[in-house]
Amino acid sequence: GHKAGGGGDTPRMRCQYITRHPKQDSNPRPTRGQDLAKPAVPLRPPPPLHNITFYIYSFSRLKKSCVIISERHISIQTSLEGLEKLVDLNGAGRKACPLCPEEKFKACYSHKLRRHLQNLHWKVYVEFEGHRMCICHLPCRQLKSSLSGDQVASRLAAHYHCVVCSVTIARKTDMISHLKRHVNKGETEASYTGSSEAYEIMKELGTNVQLLPNHTTPQKSDTYFNRKMKTNRQLVFCSLAVLAEERSPLDCLDAFGATGIMGLQWAKHLRSAVKVTINDINESCVKMIRENCRLNHIRVESSRGPRHTDVAGDVEGVPIASVEVVKMDANVIMHLRPFDYIHLDPFGTAVNYLDAAFRNVRNLGIVSITSTDTGTLYSKALNVTLRHYGCHIVRTEYYKELAARMVVATVARAAARCNKGIEVLLAVALEHFVLVVVRVLRGPTQADEAVKKIRQLVHCQWCEERVFLRAGNMVEENLYRQLPCNCQGSMPGKTAVELGPLWAGPLFNTGFLRRMLFAAVQHSMDDIQALVKTLICESECTTLKSFVHGASSHANQGAAYSSFRAQTFDLQITALCIYAYSGTVLKKVKSEALLEHPPFYYSIHRHSIRGMNMPKLNKFLQYLTEAGFRVSRTHFDPTGVRTDASLSQFKSVLTKYSVPTYTGGQGGGHALSTEETATTMD
């Protein structure tokens, strides 16, 4: 801001002079940044026309200097010598501190300034990856507005500059906590390294992409990229590869391209089987996607009319594939064009794009949804959960599967609004995301059948037993009777809560998962093969031991490839034949689905007995199988067990095969037997 009577023009005033109206009337129009409601402040007369060039030239010099300074703040140093080099301590005369303003620390001689740098700035620091973020007293923070509306300089408070994202934080403890959050997110590389290279080349699944130095910080970069989502990208790729075997070519859409790595992987490995469209509304992302296409020798095609080569998208040599890059809102492009495969991966929840996704997706097509709002899904923000998904939930031991079923229920309602039903092919909930892959079944009959699988859940808050409410709209006299536990009779007050609405149907398709495993082996995706095997066992509710002895244990051998592919291909062809006859699809599915998939799971650690040693998890699975129950491990929880046994039956088997911690009497005590322990637990 300009003060009356002050000397010299600030960069802000130079910008205001340039934006003046060419007609220099007596009442000039207010420039950008000025408020009409504020009292009128007398402005200085505009400069002569022959001085306009000087103002523009000085502004361009200021812009260049800002680019150089923004590489790294001067308070971030690796050694004391680097801090002392900021000022010439060997010269004569008084010198000012480079990290303190003149009103805080006046200019002094070299010996005093050296002690000041060592005792104040160098000793009061926060260290991170070999860099010392020294304390800074410069007016680096933004100006605060006073009550009168004028911007005045805030109090010169000490602060630190983050080496990762360059944010300023006042307290040392807050800066340490801020750096820990960067480490937890994997953001350990400094954003302002000062190197001459503007981009970083990263290779994943044979695809090279350019990344900005601060690509891990969404607030600082438009082209956001998360390395921890590699598992998600590979699962989505395998689901598309399975669909490409059924019919080709496929019209595929990556609605939120960012760097474009997912769409580029589709085009590079599936080639002519897919017609890939990468969309993003951000201009910077679109430019980055085009650069990454040239980097991978992929031709960029125009976004309108027939598919022909864009002049700006020519690459050197023969292109191996082609993609279409579009700059459009995701809802708009999904309303305008039909697709066979749609992937939604926004930053946060995807509920705002579900209606548009199911509007034009083709019959028997696939829609995959990635939700990264884990705070909302994992019961950390219940008000946001109710607002986005329309569900009442609480924190439970099976909260990850609860999140997956909540997303599937939201997807099913969105598809039903377009007279379409869904078949859940895959539902994965890991630490950073929830992935749901569904097949679209066109028709009001399929939509009605999908909606019937959305039910309420009764959850006991004492023992965490749970059961889906029976279908129907009749009012139950006592909902506690549907719970297998007896906590209501033995505990005072209300012991159960009603959660939902949630998806009550199966979360996996075994035949589809087997074909995904074959695609993962075929494209050398070793990172997700163990996960897909766990999903197959979970879908069949069997242990991994029986799965390993099958053909999939020899997936790396050429002979097993053919048999395994033929087996899974026959399963998928059978499913497609069922889909083709939409009039008999429900009858065939009901006749083949003799055993329902057990919903939810129990944690063996949650229901352990104090003073008793539990059996190993694999041994416990064997004991449950011998007792006549269906059992498998689950990817939702490494200590979870998915079984059709009730909680009381689960605890009885666990108690039977648990042994006391202390077998010998010490200090006059004695060890409780298994029967006594069970009686005490009851």
C-alpha positions as CSV (number, residue, x, y, z in Angstrom):
1,G,0.0,0.0,0.0
2,H,1.1,3.5,-0.7
3,K,1.4,6.1,2.1
4,A,0.8,9.8,1.5
5,G,4.1,11.6,1.4
6,G,6.2,8.5,1.1
7,G,9.0,8.3,-1.4
8,G,9.4,5.8,-4.1
9,D,6.8,3.5,-5.8
10,T,6.1,0.0,-4.6
11,P,5.6,-2.8,-7.1
12,R,1.8,-2.7,-6.3
13,M,1.6,1.0,-7.3
14,R,3.5,0.3,-10.6
15,C,0.9,-2.3,-11.5
16,Q,-1.9,0.2,-10.7
17,Y,-0.3,2.7,-13.0
18,I,-0.2,0.3,-15.8
19,T,-3.9,-0.7,-15.4
20,R,-5.1,2.9,-15.5
21,H,-7.7,3.9,-18.0
22,P,-6.0,5.3,-21.2
23,K,-8.2,8.4,-20.8
24,Q,-6.7,10.2,-17.8
25,D,-9.9,11.8,-16.6
26,S,-10.3,13.6,-13.3
27,N,-12.3,10.7,-11.7
28,P,-10.4,7.5,-12.6
29,R,-12.1,4.2,-12.2
30,P,-10.9,2.1,-9.3
31,T,-8.3,-0.5,-10.1
32,R,-8.3,-4.1,-9.2
33,G,-7.6,-4.6,-5.5
34,Q,-9.4,-1.4,-4.4
35,D,-12.7,-1.7,-2.6
36,L,-15.6,0.6,-3.6
37,A,-17.0,0.6,-0.1
38,K,-13.8,2.0,1.4
39,P,-13.5,5.7,1.9
40,A,-11.9,7.5,-1.0
41,V,-8.1,8.0,-0.6
42,P,-6.4,10.6,-2.7
43,L,-4.2,9.0,-5.3
44,R,-1.0,10.4,-6.8
45,P,-1.4,11.8,-10.3
46,P,-0.6,9.3,-13.0
47,P,3.0,9.3,-14.3
48,P,3.8,10.9,-17.7
49,L,3.4,8.8,-20.7
50,H,7.1,8.7,-21.4
51,N,7.7,7.0,-18.0
52,I,5.3,4.1,-18.7
53,T,8.1,2.1,-20.3
54,F,10.2,2.5,-17.2
55,Y,7.4,1.1,-15.0
56,I,6.9,-1.9,-17.2
57,Y,10.6,-2.6,-17.4
58,S,11.1,-2.3,-13.7
59,F,8.1,-4.7,-13.1
60,S,9.6,-7.2,-15.5
61,R,12.9,-7.0,-13.6
62,L,11.0,-7.5,-10.3
63,K,9.3,-10.6,-11.7
64,K,12.6,-12.2,-12.8
65,S,14.2,-11.5,-9.4
66,C,11.2,-13.1,-7.7
67,V,11.7,-16.3,-9.7
68,I,15.3,-16.5,-8.6
69,I,14.6,-15.9,-5.0
70,S,11.7,-18.4,-4.8
71,E,14.1,-21.4,-5.3
72,R,14.8,-21.6,-1.6
73,H,14.5,-19.1,1.3
74,I,17.7,-17.7,2.7
75,S,16.9,-19.0,6.2
76,I,17.3,-22.6,5.0
77,Q,20.9,-23.6,5.1
78,T,23.0,-26.7,5.4
79,S,26.0,-25.2,7.2
80,L,26.9,-22.2,9.3
81,E,29.3,-21.1,6.6
82,G,26.4,-20.8,4.2
83,L,24.5,-18.6,6.6
84,E,27.6,-16.4,7.1
85,K,28.0,-16.0,3.3
86,L,24.7,-14.1,3.2
87,V,26.7,-11.1,4.3
88,D,30.3,-10.0,3.8
89,L,31.7,-10.4,7.3
90,N,35.3,-9.7,6.2
91,G,34.6,-6.2,5.0
92,A,34.8,-3.0,7.0
93,G,31.9,-1.0,8.3
94,R,28.6,-1.8,9.8
95,K,26.5,-4.5,8.2
96,A,22.8,-5.4,8.7
97,C,21.5,-8.9,9.5
98,P,20.1,-10.7,6.5
99,L,17.4,-12.4,8.6
100,C,16.3,-9.4,10.7
101,P,14.8,-6.1,9.7
102,E,16.5,-2.8,10.5
103,E,14.1,-1.9,13.3
104,K,14.7,-5.2,15.2
105,F,18.5,-5.5,14.8
106,K,20.5,-2.5,13.8
107,A,23.5,-2.6,11.6
108,C,26.7,-3.5,13.5
109,Y,30.3,-4.6,13.0
110,S,31.3,-8.0,11.8
111,H,32.3,-9.6,15.1
112,K,29.0,-8.7,16.7
113,L,27.0,-9.7,13.6
114,R,28.8,-13.1,13.6
115,R,27.8,-13.8,17.2
116,H,24.2,-12.8,16.4
117,L,24.0,-15.2,13.5
118,Q,25.5,-18.1,15.5
119,N,23.6,-17.6,18.8
120,L,20.2,-16.6,17.5
121,H,19.6,-17.8,13.9
122,W,21.8,-20.9,13.7
123,K,21.1,-22.3,17.2
124,V,17.3,-21.8,17.0
125,Y,16.5,-24.1,14.2
126,V,14.5,-27.1,12.9
127,E,16.5,-29.7,11.1
128,F,15.0,-31.9,8.3
129,E,17.0,-34.1,5.9
130,G,20.2,-32.3,6.4
131,H,18.7,-28.8,6.1
132,R,18.5,-26.4,8.9
133,M,15.5,-24.1,8.9
134,C,16.8,-21.2,10.9
135,I,14.6,-18.7,12.6
136,C,13.6,-15.8,10.5
137,H,12.5,-12.3,11.6
138,L,11.8,-10.8,8.2
139,P,8.3,-9.6,7.3
140,C,7.7,-12.7,5.1
141,R,4.1,-13.3,6.2
142,Q,1.1,-11.7,4.5
143,L,-0.1,-8.3,5.6
144,K,-3.0,-8.1,8.1
145,S,-6.0,-5.8,7.5
146,S,-6.7,-3.3,10.2
147,L,-10.2,-2.3,11.4
148,S,-10.3,0.7,9.1
149,G,-9.7,-1.6,6.1
150,D,-6.1,-0.4,5.4
151,Q,-3.4,-3.1,5.1
152,V,-0.7,-2.5,7.7
153,A,2.3,-4.5,8.5
154,S,1.8,-7.2,11.2
155,R,4.0,-7.5,14.2
156,L,7.4,-8.8,13.2
157,A,7.0,-12.3,14.7
158,A,9.7,-14.9,14.4
159,H,8.8,-17.9,12.1
160,Y,10.3,-20.8,10.1
161,H,10.1,-21.5,6.4
162,C,9.2,-25.1,5.5
163,V,11.8,-26.7,3.2
164,V,9.1,-28.9,1.6
165,C,6.2,-26.6,0.8
166,S,7.7,-23.2,1.7
167,V,4.9,-22.3,4.2
168,T,5.7,-20.1,7.2
169,I,5.0,-21.4,10.7
170,A,5.6,-19.4,13.9
171,R,6.2,-22.1,16.5
172,K,9.0,-24.6,16.5
173,T,6.7,-27.4,17.8
174,D,4.2,-26.7,15.1
175,M,6.9,-26.8,12.4
176,I,8.0,-30.2,13.7
177,S,4.4,-31.5,13.6
178,H,4.1,-30.0,10.1
179,L,7.2,-31.9,8.9
180,K,5.9,-35.2,10.4
181,R,2.8,-34.8,8.3
182,H,5.0,-34.4,5.2
183,V,6.8,-37.6,6.1
184,N,3.6,-39.6,6.7
185,K,2.4,-38.5,3.2
186,G,5.7,-39.4,1.6
187,E,6.5,-35.7,0.9
188,T,10.1,-35.8,1.9
189,E,11.7,-34.1,-1.1
190,A,12.2,-30.4,-0.9
191,S,10.0,-28.4,-3.3
192,Y,12.7,-25.7,-3.9
193,T,15.9,-27.6,-4.5
194,G,17.5,-24.9,-6.6
195,S,18.3,-27.3,-9.4
196,S,18.2,-26.3,-13.1
197,E,15.8,-29.1,-14.0
198,A,12.2,-28.1,-13.7
199,Y,10.7,-31.6,-13.9
200,E,11.3,-35.0,-12.4
201,I,10.9,-38.1,-14.6
202,M,9.2,-41.0,-12.9
203,K,8.6,-44.4,-14.4
204,E,5.8,-46.7,-13.5
205,L,4.7,-49.8,-15.3
206,G,6.9,-48.9,-18.3
207,T,5.3,-45.4,-18.6
208,N,7.4,-42.2,-18.1
209,V,5.7,-39.1,-16.7
210,Q,7.1,-35.6,-15.9
211,L,6.4,-34.4,-12.4
212,L,6.7,-31.0,-10.9
213,P,9.1,-30.7,-7.9
214,N,6.1,-30.1,-5.6
215,H,3.8,-32.8,-7.2
216,T,3.1,-34.3,-3.8
217,T,1.4,-31.2,-2.4
218,P,-2.1,-30.6,-3.9
219,Q,-2.2,-27.0,-2.6
220,K,1.0,-26.1,-4.3
221,S,0.7,-28.0,-7.6
222,D,-2.0,-28.4,-10.2
223,T,-0.6,-31.7,-11.5
224,Y,-0.9,-33.7,-8.3
225,F,0.7,-37.2,-8.2
226,N,0.6,-39.7,-5.4
227,R,3.1,-42.5,-5.4
228,K,1.1,-44.5,-2.8
229,M,-1.8,-44.9,-5.2
230,K,0.2,-47.4,-7.4
231,T,-1.8,-50.3,-6.1
232,N,-5.0,-48.4,-7.1
233,R,-3.7,-47.7,-10.6
234,Q,-2.8,-51.4,-11.2
235,L,-6.1,-52.7,-9.9
236,V,-7.9,-50.3,-12.3
237,F,-5.7,-51.4,-15.2
238,C,-6.4,-55.1,-14.6
239,S,-10.1,-54.5,-14.5
240,L,-9.9,-52.7,-17.8
241,A,-7.7,-55.5,-19.3
242,V,-10.4,-58.0,-18.4
243,L,-13.1,-55.9,-20.1
244,A,-10.9,-55.5,-23.2
245,E,-10.9,-59.3,-23.6
246,E,-14.7,-59.4,-23.8
247,R,-15.1,-56.7,-26.5
248,S,-12.9,-54.3,-28.3
249,P,-12.2,-51.5,-29.1
250,L,-13.4,-49.9,-25.8
251,D,-14.1,-46.2,-25.3
252,C,-12.3,-45.5,-22.0
253,L,-12.4,-42.3,-20.0
254,D,-10.0,-41.2,-17.3
255,A,-12.1,-38.3,-16.1
256,F,-9.4,-36.7,-13.8
257,G,-6.2,-37.1,-15.7
258,A,-3.8,-34.9,-13.6
259,T,-0.4,-36.2,-15.0
260,G,-2.2,-38.6,-17.3
261,I,-0.3,-41.6,-16.1
262,M,-3.3,-43.9,-15.8
263,G,-4.6,-43.2,-19.3
264,L,-1.1,-43.5,-20.7
265,Q,-0.7,-46.9,-19.2
266,W,-4.0,-48.0,-20.7
267,A,-2.9,-46.9,-24.2
268,K,0.7,-48.1,-24.0
269,H,-0.1,-51.7,-22.9
270,L,-3.5,-52.4,-24.4
271,R,-2.8,-50.6,-27.7
272,S,-5.6,-51.0,-30.2
273,A,-8.0,-52.7,-27.8
274,V,-8.9,-49.4,-26.2
275,K,-9.6,-45.8,-27.3
276,V,-8.4,-43.7,-24.4
277,T,-9.7,-40.3,-23.5
278,I,-7.9,-38.3,-20.8
279,N,-9.8,-35.4,-19.4
280,D,-8.9,-32.6,-17.0
281,I,-10.4,-29.2,-16.5
282,N,-7.1,-27.6,-15.5
283,E,-5.0,-26.0,-18.3
284,S,-1.7,-26.9,-16.6
285,C,-2.7,-30.5,-16.3
286,V,-3.7,-30.7,-20.0
287,K,-0.3,-29.3,-21.0
288,M,1.5,-31.8,-18.8
289,I,-0.5,-34.7,-20.2
290,R,0.4,-33.6,-23.8
291,E,4.1,-33.5,-22.7
292,N,3.9,-36.9,-21.2
293,C,2.3,-38.2,-24.4
294,R,5.3,-37.0,-26.4
295,L,7.6,-38.5,-23.7
296,N,6.1,-42.0,-24.3
297,H,5.8,-41.7,-28.1
298,I,2.0,-41.6,-28.0
299,R,0.1,-39.5,-30.5
300,V,-2.4,-36.9,-29.2
301,E,-5.7,-36.7,-31.1
302,S,-8.1,-33.8,-31.4
303,S,-11.1,-33.7,-29.0
304,R,-13.8,-32.9,-31.5
305,G,-15.2,-34.5,-34.6
306,P,-13.6,-37.7,-36.1
307,R,-10.5,-39.1,-34.6
308,H,-7.6,-37.5,-36.5
309,T,-4.1,-36.4,-35.5
310,D,-3.6,-33.1,-33.8
311,V,-0.8,-31.1,-35.2
312,A,0.4,-30.1,-31.8
313,G,0.5,-33.8,-30.8
314,D,3.0,-35.1,-33.3
315,V,5.8,-37.2,-31.8
316,E,9.2,-38.2,-33.1
317,G,9.2,-41.6,-34.8
318,V,6.3,-44.0,-35.1
319,P,3.8,-43.6,-32.3
320,I,2.9,-46.8,-30.5
321,A,-0.6,-45.7,-29.5
322,S,-2.9,-42.7,-29.5
323,V,-5.0,-40.9,-26.9
324,E,-7.4,-38.1,-26.9
325,V,-6.8,-35.2,-24.5
326,V,-9.8,-33.1,-23.5
327,K,-10.1,-30.0,-21.4
328,M,-13.6,-30.1,-20.0
329,D,-15.6,-30.5,-16.9
330,A,-16.0,-34.2,-16.0
331,N,-19.7,-34.0,-15.7
332,V,-20.0,-32.3,-19.1
333,I,-18.0,-34.9,-21.0
334,M,-19.8,-37.8,-19.4
335,H,-23.1,-36.3,-20.4
336,L,-22.0,-35.6,-24.0
337,R,-20.4,-38.9,-24.9
338,P,-21.0,-42.6,-24.2
339,F,-18.2,-44.8,-22.8
340,D,-17.6,-48.5,-22.1
341,Y,-15.2,-47.8,-19.2
342,I,-15.2,-44.8,-16.9
343,H,-12.8,-44.2,-14.0
344,L,-13.5,-41.5,-11.5
345,D,-10.7,-40.4,-9.2
346,P,-11.3,-36.9,-7.9
347,F,-9.6,-35.3,-5.0
348,G,-11.9,-36.4,-2.3
349,T,-15.4,-37.8,-2.7
350,A,-16.9,-38.8,-6.1
351,V,-20.6,-38.5,-5.3
352,N,-20.9,-35.3,-7.4
353,Y,-20.0,-37.2,-10.6
354,L,-22.0,-40.4,-10.2
355,D,-25.1,-39.2,-11.9
356,A,-23.2,-38.1,-15.0
357,A,-21.2,-41.3,-15.0
358,F,-24.2,-43.6,-15.2
359,R,-26.1,-41.3,-17.6
360,N,-24.2,-42.4,-20.7
361,V,-22.2,-45.6,-19.8
362,R,-23.0,-48.4,-22.2
363,N,-24.7,-51.6,-21.2
364,L,-22.4,-54.2,-19.5
365,G,-19.8,-51.4,-19.2
366,I,-17.7,-50.8,-16.1
367,V,-17.5,-47.8,-13.8
368,S,-14.6,-47.7,-11.3
369,I,-14.7,-45.2,-8.5
370,T,-11.8,-44.2,-6.2
371,S,-12.7,-42.3,-3.1
372,T,-9.8,-40.7,-1.1
373,D,-11.9,-38.9,1.5
374,T,-10.8,-41.5,4.1
375,G,-11.6,-39.2,7.0
376,T,-15.3,-39.2,5.9
377,L,-15.4,-42.9,5.1
378,Y,-13.6,-44.2,8.1
379,S,-15.9,-42.5,10.7
380,K,-13.8,-39.5,11.5
381,A,-16.2,-36.8,10.3
382,L,-19.7,-38.2,10.8
383,N,-21.5,-35.0,9.8
384,V,-19.7,-35.0,6.4
385,T,-20.5,-38.7,6.0
386,L,-24.2,-37.9,6.4
387,R,-24.0,-35.0,4.1
388,H,-22.1,-36.7,1.2
389,Y,-23.4,-40.3,1.5
390,G,-26.6,-40.0,3.4
391,C,-25.4,-42.7,5.9
392,H,-25.3,-42.9,9.7
393,I,-22.2,-44.8,10.8
394,V,-20.0,-45.2,13.9
395,R,-16.5,-46.4,14.4
396,T,-16.4,-50.2,14.5
397,E,-13.8,-53.0,14.2
398,Y,-15.0,-53.5,10.6
399,Y,-15.0,-49.8,9.6
400,K,-13.2,-50.4,6.3
401,E,-15.8,-52.8,5.0
402,L,-18.4,-50.5,6.3
403,A,-16.9,-47.7,4.2
404,A,-16.8,-50.0,1.1
405,R,-20.5,-51.0,1.5
406,M,-21.4,-47.3,2.1
407,V,-19.8,-46.3,-1.2
408,V,-21.4,-49.2,-3.1
409,A,-24.8,-48.2,-1.7
410,T,-24.3,-44.7,-3.0
411,V,-23.3,-46.0,-6.4
412,A,-26.3,-48.3,-6.6
413,R,-28.7,-45.4,-5.8
414,A,-27.1,-43.2,-8.5
415,A,-27.4,-46.0,-11.1
416,A,-31.0,-46.7,-10.2
417,R,-31.9,-43.0,-10.8
418,C,-30.8,-43.7,-14.4
419,N,-32.8,-47.0,-14.6
420,K,-29.6,-49.1,-14.3
421,G,-28.6,-51.8,-12.0
422,I,-25.1,-52.8,-10.9
423,E,-23.1,-55.9,-10.2
424,V,-20.2,-55.4,-7.8
425,L,-17.0,-56.8,-9.3
426,L,-14.5,-55.5,-6.7
427,A,-14.5,-53.5,-3.5
428,V,-11.1,-52.7,-1.9
429,A,-10.5,-50.4,1.1
430,L,-6.9,-49.8,2.0
431,E,-5.2,-47.1,4.0
432,H,-5.4,-44.3,1.5
433,F,-8.4,-45.0,-0.7
434,V,-11.6,-47.0,-1.3
435,L,-11.9,-48.5,-4.8
436,V,-15.2,-49.8,-6.1
437,V,-15.6,-51.5,-9.5
438,V,-19.1,-52.2,-10.8
439,R,-20.6,-53.5,-14.0
440,V,-23.6,-51.7,-15.3
441,L,-26.8,-53.6,-16.1
442,R,-29.3,-51.6,-18.1
443,G,-33.0,-51.9,-17.3
444,P,-35.5,-51.0,-14.5
445,T,-35.7,-54.6,-13.4
446,Q,-32.0,-54.8,-12.7
447,A,-32.2,-51.4,-11.0
448,D,-35.0,-52.6,-8.7
449,E,-33.0,-55.7,-7.7
450,A,-29.9,-53.6,-6.9
451,V,-31.9,-51.2,-4.7
452,K,-33.4,-54.2,-2.8
453,K,-29.9,-55.1,-1.6
454,I,-29.6,-51.7,0.2
455,R,-30.5,-52.3,3.9
456,Q,-30.0,-51.0,7.4
457,L,-27.6,-52.6,9.8
458,V,-28.1,-53.2,13.5
459,H,-24.8,-52.9,15.5
460,C,-24.3,-53.8,19.1
461,Q,-22.0,-51.4,20.8
462,W,-21.0,-53.8,23.6
463,C,-19.9,-56.9,21.8
464,E,-19.9,-55.5,18.2
465,E,-22.2,-58.2,16.9
466,R,-24.0,-57.0,13.7
467,V,-26.8,-58.1,11.4
468,F,-28.6,-56.7,8.4
469,L,-32.3,-56.0,9.0
470,R,-34.7,-58.2,7.2
471,A,-36.1,-56.9,3.9
472,G,-39.6,-55.3,4.2
473,N,-41.3,-52.1,5.3
474,M,-43.2,-53.4,8.2
475,V,-42.4,-51.9,11.6
476,E,-40.6,-54.3,13.9
477,E,-41.8,-54.5,17.5
478,N,-38.3,-55.0,18.9
479,L,-35.2,-54.8,16.6
480,Y,-33.0,-56.2,19.3
481,R,-34.5,-59.7,18.6
482,Q,-32.7,-59.8,15.3
483,L,-29.3,-59.6,17.0
484,P,-27.8,-62.9,17.9
485,C,-26.3,-61.5,21.1
486,N,-28.0,-61.1,24.5
487,C,-26.4,-57.8,25.5
488,Q,-29.8,-56.0,25.7
489,G,-31.0,-58.3,28.5
490,S,-27.8,-58.2,30.5
491,M,-26.8,-54.6,30.0
492,P,-28.8,-51.5,31.1
493,G,-30.1,-49.0,28.6
494,K,-29.9,-49.1,24.8
495,T,-27.0,-51.2,23.6
496,A,-27.4,-51.1,19.8
497,V,-27.4,-48.5,17.0
498,E,-28.9,-48.6,13.5
499,L,-26.4,-47.9,10.7
500,G,-26.8,-47.3,7.0
501,P,-28.2,-47.5,4.5
502,L,-25.5,-50.0,3.4
503,W,-25.0,-52.5,0.5
504,A,-26.0,-55.9,1.8
505,G,-25.0,-57.9,-1.3
506,P,-21.6,-59.5,-2.2
507,L,-18.6,-57.3,-2.7
508,F,-16.6,-59.5,-5.1
509,N,-17.0,-61.5,-8.3
510,T,-14.8,-64.6,-8.3
511,G,-14.6,-65.1,-12.0
512,F,-13.7,-61.5,-12.6
513,L,-11.0,-61.6,-9.9
514,R,-9.4,-64.7,-11.4
515,R,-9.2,-63.0,-14.8
516,M,-7.7,-60.0,-13.1
517,L,-5.1,-62.2,-11.6
518,F,-4.2,-63.5,-15.0
519,A,-3.9,-59.9,-16.3
520,A,-1.6,-59.0,-13.4
521,V,0.6,-62.0,-14.2
522,Q,0.6,-61.2,-17.9
523,H,1.6,-57.6,-17.4
524,S,4.2,-58.4,-14.6
525,M,2.4,-56.6,-11.8
526,D,4.0,-58.4,-8.9
527,D,2.9,-55.8,-6.4
528,I,-0.8,-56.7,-6.5
529,Q,-0.8,-60.4,-7.2
530,A,-0.8,-61.3,-3.5
531,L,-3.7,-58.8,-2.9
532,V,-5.7,-60.3,-5.8
533,K,-5.2,-63.8,-4.5
534,T,-6.5,-62.7,-1.1
535,L,-9.5,-61.1,-2.8
536,I,-10.2,-64.4,-4.6
537,C,-10.1,-66.4,-1.3
538,E,-12.2,-63.8,0.3
539,S,-14.8,-63.9,-2.4
540,E,-15.0,-67.8,-2.2
541,C,-14.6,-67.7,1.6
542,T,-11.8,-70.2,1.5
543,T,-8.3,-70.2,2.9
544,L,-5.3,-69.4,0.9
545,K,-3.9,-72.9,1.4
546,S,-6.6,-74.5,-0.8
547,F,-6.1,-71.7,-3.4
548,V,-2.3,-72.2,-3.5
549,H,-2.7,-76.0,-4.3
550,G,-4.8,-75.0,-7.4
551,A,-3.7,-73.9,-10.8
552,S,-3.0,-70.3,-9.7
553,S,0.0,-71.5,-7.6
554,H,1.8,-72.2,-10.9
555,A,0.8,-69.0,-12.6
556,N,4.4,-68.3,-13.5
557,Q,4.6,-71.4,-15.6
558,G,3.6,-71.4,-19.2
559,A,1.6,-74.6,-19.1
560,A,-0.5,-73.3,-16.2
561,Y,-1.2,-70.1,-18.1
562,S,-3.3,-71.8,-20.7
563,S,-5.4,-73.9,-18.3
564,F,-5.9,-71.1,-15.9
565,R,-6.9,-68.7,-18.7
566,A,-9.3,-71.2,-20.2
567,Q,-10.9,-71.9,-16.9
568,T,-11.4,-68.2,-16.1
569,F,-12.5,-67.4,-19.6
570,D,-15.2,-70.1,-19.5
571,L,-16.4,-68.6,-16.2
572,Q,-16.6,-65.2,-17.8
573,I,-18.3,-66.4,-21.0
574,T,-20.9,-68.1,-18.8
575,A,-21.5,-64.9,-17.0
576,L,-21.9,-63.0,-20.3
577,C,-24.4,-65.5,-21.5
578,I,-26.4,-65.0,-18.4
579,Y,-26.2,-61.2,-18.9
580,A,-27.4,-61.6,-22.6
581,Y,-30.7,-63.1,-21.5
582,S,-31.8,-60.4,-19.2
583,G,-35.2,-61.9,-18.7
584,T,-33.7,-65.0,-16.9
585,V,-30.6,-63.4,-15.3
586,L,-32.2,-63.2,-11.8
587,K,-33.4,-66.8,-11.8
588,K,-30.0,-68.2,-12.8
589,V,-28.2,-66.1,-10.3
590,K,-30.5,-67.2,-7.5
591,S,-30.2,-70.8,-8.5
592,E,-26.4,-70.7,-8.6
593,A,-25.9,-68.6,-5.5
594,L,-26.7,-71.4,-3.0
595,L,-24.4,-70.0,-0.3
596,E,-24.5,-66.3,0.4
597,H,-21.3,-64.4,0.9
598,P,-20.7,-63.8,4.7
599,P,-20.9,-60.0,5.3
600,F,-18.2,-58.4,7.6
601,Y,-15.5,-60.0,9.6
602,Y,-14.3,-60.4,13.2
603,S,-10.9,-59.3,14.5
604,I,-9.1,-62.0,16.5
605,H,-7.3,-59.4,18.5
606,R,-10.5,-57.5,19.4
607,H,-12.2,-60.6,20.8
608,S,-9.1,-62.1,22.5
609,I,-9.3,-63.2,26.1
610,R,-7.2,-61.5,28.7
611,G,-4.7,-63.9,30.3
612,M,-4.8,-66.3,27.4
613,N,-2.6,-66.9,24.5
614,M,-4.5,-67.1,21.2
615,P,-3.6,-69.6,18.5
616,K,-1.9,-68.5,15.4
617,L,-4.3,-67.0,12.8
618,N,-3.8,-69.7,10.2
619,K,-4.3,-72.4,12.9
620,F,-7.4,-70.6,14.0
621,L,-8.8,-70.6,10.5
622,Q,-8.2,-74.4,10.4
623,Y,-10.0,-74.9,13.7
624,L,-13.0,-72.9,12.4
625,T,-13.0,-75.0,9.2
626,E,-13.0,-78.2,11.2
627,A,-15.9,-76.9,13.2
628,G,-17.9,-76.7,10.0
629,F,-17.8,-73.0,9.2
630,R,-16.8,-71.2,6.1
631,V,-13.8,-69.1,6.8
632,S,-11.2,-66.9,5.0
633,R,-8.9,-64.0,5.7
634,T,-9.8,-60.5,4.6
635,H,-7.8,-57.7,3.0
636,F,-9.7,-55.1,5.1
637,D,-7.8,-56.2,8.2
638,P,-4.7,-58.4,8.5
639,T,-6.1,-59.8,11.8
640,G,-9.6,-60.1,10.6
641,V,-11.5,-63.4,9.9
642,R,-14.5,-63.5,7.5
643,T,-16.8,-66.4,8.5
644,D,-20.4,-67.3,8.5
645,A,-20.2,-68.2,12.3
646,S,-21.9,-65.9,14.8
647,L,-19.8,-64.0,17.3
648,S,-20.7,-66.4,20.1
649,Q,-19.6,-69.4,18.0
650,F,-16.4,-67.5,17.0
651,K,-15.6,-66.8,20.6
652,S,-16.3,-70.4,21.7
653,V,-13.8,-71.8,19.1
654,L,-11.2,-69.1,20.1
655,T,-11.7,-69.9,23.8
656,K,-11.4,-73.7,23.2
657,Y,-8.0,-73.4,21.5
658,S,-6.5,-70.6,23.7
659,V,-4.0,-71.6,26.4
660,P,-3.3,-69.7,29.7
661,T,-0.4,-67.3,29.7
662,Y,1.1,-68.7,32.9
663,T,1.0,-72.5,33.3
664,G,2.8,-72.6,36.6
665,G,1.7,-71.1,39.9
666,Q,3.8,-68.1,41.0
667,G,3.3,-66.3,44.2
668,G,0.6,-68.7,45.4
669,G,-1.5,-68.1,42.3
670,H,-2.9,-70.7,40.0
671,A,-3.7,-70.8,36.3
672,L,-7.3,-70.8,35.2
673,S,-8.5,-73.6,33.0
674,T,-10.1,-73.0,29.7
675,E,-13.6,-73.7,31.0
676,E,-13.1,-71.4,34.0
677,T,-11.8,-68.7,31.7
678,A,-14.9,-69.1,29.5
679,T,-17.2,-68.9,32.5
680,T,-15.4,-65.7,33.7
681,M,-15.7,-64.2,30.2
682,D,-19.4,-64.9,30.1
